[in-house]
Amino acid sequence: MQEPRQQDALARALALGVLSDAALGDRLVVRARHGDGAQDALGTLTARTADTVTIETRRGPLDVRLADVVAAKPVPPPPAPRPRRP
């Protein structure tokens, strides 16, 4: 059985791989360390530099430092809006 640190390192490596392979416009969820906890960013990948990725969320763009990334994965598009009831 792997130790928690090994599992964390593996998850981080996989997340960084997802982020490097993702194309601009892909929908992702990215979890990053934030203070004493973590913060999730769900949205569209709009920019990438050597140190950050930018995720366009419903609340606006969020720059996530790669050094803080804990996990990342692609997600499907949001469901279509439901029609309003009369």
SVG drawing of the C-alpha trace seen along z (x, -y; Angstrom):
<svg xmlns="http://www.w3.org/2000/svg" viewBox="-48 -38 55 40">
<polyline fill="none" stroke="black" stroke-width="0.4" points="0.0,0.0 1.3,-3.5 1.9,-6.1 -0.2,-9.2 2.7,-11.4 3.3,-9.0 -0.4,-9.1 -0.4,-12.9 2.6,-13.1 1.0,-10.7 -2.2,-12.6 -0.3,-15.9 1.7,-14.4 -1.5,-13.1 -3.1,-16.5 -0.2,-18.4 -0.3,-15.9 -4.0,-16.6 -3.3,-20.4 -0.4,-20.1 -2.5,-17.9 -5.7,-19.9 -6.4,-22.2 -7.6,-25.8 -11.3,-25.6 -11.5,-22.3 -13.7,-22.2 -11.9,-21.2 -12.1,-21.1 -8.8,-22.0 -8.3,-21.7 -5.5,-23.8 -4.2,-24.6 -5.7,-27.8 -4.8,-28.9 -5.3,-26.0 -7.6,-24.2 -8.3,-23.8 -10.3,-25.6 -11.9,-24.1 -12.1,-26.0 -14.7,-24.6 -14.8,-26.0 -13.0,-26.5 -9.2,-26.5 -8.6,-29.9 -4.8,-30.4 -1.7,-28.6 1.8,-29.8 4.8,-28.0 3.6,-28.8 -0.3,-29.2 -3.5,-28.2 -6.5,-30.4 -9.9,-28.9 -13.0,-30.9 -15.5,-30.1 -19.1,-31.4 -17.7,-34.0 -15.0,-35.1 -11.4,-34.1 -9.3,-32.5 -5.6,-32.1 -4.3,-29.0 -0.6,-28.5 0.7,-25.2 2.7,-24.9 -0.6,-24.9 -2.4,-22.3 -3.5,-19.2 -5.8,-17.5 -7.3,-18.2 -9.6,-16.3 -11.6,-17.0 -15.4,-17.3 -18.3,-17.1 -20.1,-20.2 -22.8,-21.5 -26.4,-20.2 -28.7,-22.2 -31.0,-24.6 -34.4,-23.1 -37.4,-24.7 -39.4,-26.8 -42.8,-25.5 -45.8,-27.6"/>
</svg>
